[in-house]
Amino acid sequence: MTKRLVGFGAALMTAVSAPAHADDDGGFYIGANGGASFASDSEYSALSATTPYDTGFVVSGVVGYEFAKQDWGNIRTELEGFYSEDSISSDGLIGAADGEVSNAGAMLNVYYDMSQLDSRFTPFVGAGIGFSNVDLNTQGGNFAIDDDETVLSYQAIIGVRYEFDDHWSMSVDGRYVGVEDPEFSAASDGMMLATDYEYDSVRATVGLRYKF
């Protein structure tokens, strides 16, 4: 009986002290993200108008490759396709009544994972660059815009991931997303004007990932 207890204790100590990462090799993965978008107030270069936004949403899908884990962490590269939508708020609105702006595009992201070989939690930081089709539909008392343009987009990312096992993991992150100012055609007082439009947002997302 004593030998059995000693053997059980040794096996338990081995299991507890074993690294939490059973798979430290690199590999491809796929994933999906979703969350909230908090867009900053937008201004127009040729119009006396400012548009605040209600809380919007964002969804995305990713395909990536994770390099093998090292003592210092590891690098990931990722292709992300995304769609976001923000409704224009009527509270405190200046020069516009209603409408929405949507962003659809793709980014190439690079991450640095601060992974530890003995922990399932992995903090990470990342950055991405790509393109976004910005589609604005809004109208007010003296102007209306229904136009879209594809422009450069970029983002900065910080978050943490939890690995359930060798394949499945979940992440929570915050992102700052910006776009190059698109130029839209605005109808104002019977005239057509070209106006630059400012858009950026802070996003909070939750993601689920499967590693092959």
Protein Blocks (a to p, Z undefined) as FASTA:
>chain_A
ZZmmmmmmmmmmmmmmpcfblblcgcdddddddddddddddddfkbccdddddddddddd
dddddddddfkbccddddddddddddddfehpahiabdcddddddddddddddbdfkbcb
dcdddddddddddddddddfkbccddddddddddddddddddfblmbccddddddddddd
ddddddeehiacddddddddddddddddddZZ
